[in-house]
Amino acid sequence: MGVLVTEERLVLEVLKGRTVFPPPVWMMRQAGRYLPEYRATRERAGSFLDLCYNPELACEVTLQPIRRFGFDASILFSDILVVPHALGRDLRFEEGVGPVMTPMDASEIGSLDTDGFHEHLKPVYETVGMLRRKLPAETTLLGFCGAPWTVATYMIAGRGSPDQAVTRQFGFRHGEVFAELLNRLADVSADYLSRQVEAGADAVQIFDSWAGVLDEAAFERWCVEPVMRLVRRFRERHPDVPVIGFPRGAGMLFGRYRQKTGVTALGLDWSVPYSQARELQAEGTVQGNLDPMRLVAGGRALKEGVETILRTLGDGPLVFNLGHGVTPDTPVENVEAMVRQVRSGNR
């Protein structure tokens, strides 16, 4: 069993395969609407996209949960859809709906504009550099991007849906064109992550939020293969930088995803059985996987959820996290209780 070590970037160490107990902890979407200070900053920014592209304010909201909870990792505040936005696609965020884009048809995929890609994303890179200067030395800084499949679902359908039927139909009907889109997204996303590392990120995460809606063959073709391409291109420049893959809902295909894509660590959603999680952990670091609704509920539900994860996965390389992002209705005091319990090591 590992021991708690101080004055190191513990999340970075665990991502590289070290066992530390109690494990380091952070939360996906830890900068967000459940925090009153975030809501105030968002109001100052004007719109969500304005906030993403304002380095000073994006840095501020990224730092807010670090100041309040002392998480062991800080993840860049941005959105996965700044990548297609930087490729010339329109993007807006509607209250109660989420991101909305003009749907693409097959004829438009070949004309995506990459010329101004990095210039468009320059504010994001500035935010990363500012964060590295302002974060505590022991806090791991994570960059991120969306996986090609998940980003493509918004580009093709124009918005999210429970089953991504529109994009699945598109992929089946226009296989070669869809493969071209996924490959282009893989390449620019690898370059985007590389720039984040150059600006100061210690590790990166690839979010594949819609991986779980695919059948086995489509999962291989649209989820695994593009991420494998992305990771390979990224590793040509940064062979030692850890990559977390989070194919939410992958179920029995998590192991295949890790083996084929080559990600360093595997983010697990809350539906993954602990017997499977232990098997996956035997192959390398896992991250997760508390049900966000246990965090909302608090009390006994939260306590039992944390204890189970620490007891089941605490003897191997584990980054404690949620099985998906924290929700806006989460009480701040429940987050405080979760962090206290994880750090107490009580299991």
Sequence and secondary structure as in RCSB ss.txt:
>XXXX:A:sequence
MGVLVTEERLVLEVLKGRTVFPPPVWMMRQAGRYLPEYRATRERAGSFLDLCYNPELACEVTLQPIRRFGFDASI
LFSDILVVPHALGRDLRFEEGVGPVMTPMDASEIGSLDTDGFHEHLKPVYETVGMLRRKLPAETTLLGFCGAPWT
VATYMIAGRGSPDQAVTRQFGFRHGEVFAELLNRLADVSADYLSRQVEAGADAVQIFDSWAGVLDEAAFERWCVE
PVMRLVRRFRERHPDVPVIGFPRGAGMLFGRYRQKTGVTALGLDWSVPYSQARELQAEGTVQGNLDPMRLVAGGR
ALKEGVETILRTLGDGPLVFNLGHGVTPDTPVENVEAMVRQVRSGNR
>XXXX:A:secstr
      SS HHHHHHTT   SS  B  TT SSTTSHHHHHHHHHHSSHHHHHT HHHHHHHHHHHHHHH  SEEE
    TTHHHHHTT   EEETTTEEE     GGGGGG   TTHHHHTHHHHHHHHHHHHHS TTSEEEEEEE HHH
HHHHHHHSS  SS HHHHHHHHHSHHHHHHHHHHHHHHHHHHHHHHHHHT SEEEEEETTGGGS HHHIIIIIIH
HHHHHHHHHHHH TTS EEEEETT GGGHHHHHHHH  SEEE  TTS HHHHHHHHTTS EEEEE HHHHHH HH
HHHHHHHHHHHHHTTS EEEEESS   TT  HHHHHHHHHHHHHT  
